[in-house]
């Protein structure tokens, strides 16, 4: 599911040359755009677990854009899990475990 959304990491390397790790962006562009807008909105909502997750990523030293991508990936992973396990309900404590910071 993560790869379908183009949110998987791709590392370019050849021989001794090591490149940077980047998003593959091979998946659905529409899905990435929808996740982007949902992530932007959720990090600004007060009491949002994805906002807490975003703040934790920024506090760990991630750039804001990279932290937003991490939220998008987390949202996609949570949605995929809930689709595969329909009997489960969303548990916000599993998204951002532990104290922030």
NORLIN-V792274 format. One record per residue. N is the residue number from 1. PSI is psi in whole degrees, -180 to 180 (none if undefined). Layout:
BEGIN
N_PSI, N_PSI
END
This chain:
BEGIN
1_-40, 2_-42, 3_-37, 4_-35, 5_-5, 6_21, 7_10, 8_156, 9_136, 10_127, 11_122, 12_124, 13_152, 14_117, 15_-123, 16_-17, 17_127, 18_121, 19_-174, 20_155, 21_129, 22_166, 23_142, 24_-34, 25_30, 26_-12, 27_-156, 28_119, 29_-36, 30_-42, 31_-42, 32_-40, 33_-41, 34_-41, 35_-38, 36_-48, 37_-40, 38_-40, 39_-41, 40_-44, 41_-41, 42_-30, 43_-20, 44_-12, 45_136, 46_132, 47_7, 48_133, 49_-29, 50_-30, 51_-40, 52_-42, 53_-42, 54_-48, 55_-37, 56_-41, 57_-40, 58_-40, 59_-29, 60_-9, 61_3, 62_145, 63_157, 64_-39, 65_-41, 66_-37, 67_-36, 68_-39, 69_-37, 70_-38, 71_-42, 72_-44, 73_-40, 74_-42, 75_-41, 76_-40, 77_-41, 78_-43, 79_-42, 80_-41, 81_-44, 82_-31, 83_-36, 84_-28, 85_76, 86_-24, 87_-18, 88_149, 89_160, 90_126, 91_104, 92_-21, 93_-17, 94_-14, 95_-53, 96_91, 97_136, 98_174, 99_147, 100_147, 101_none
END
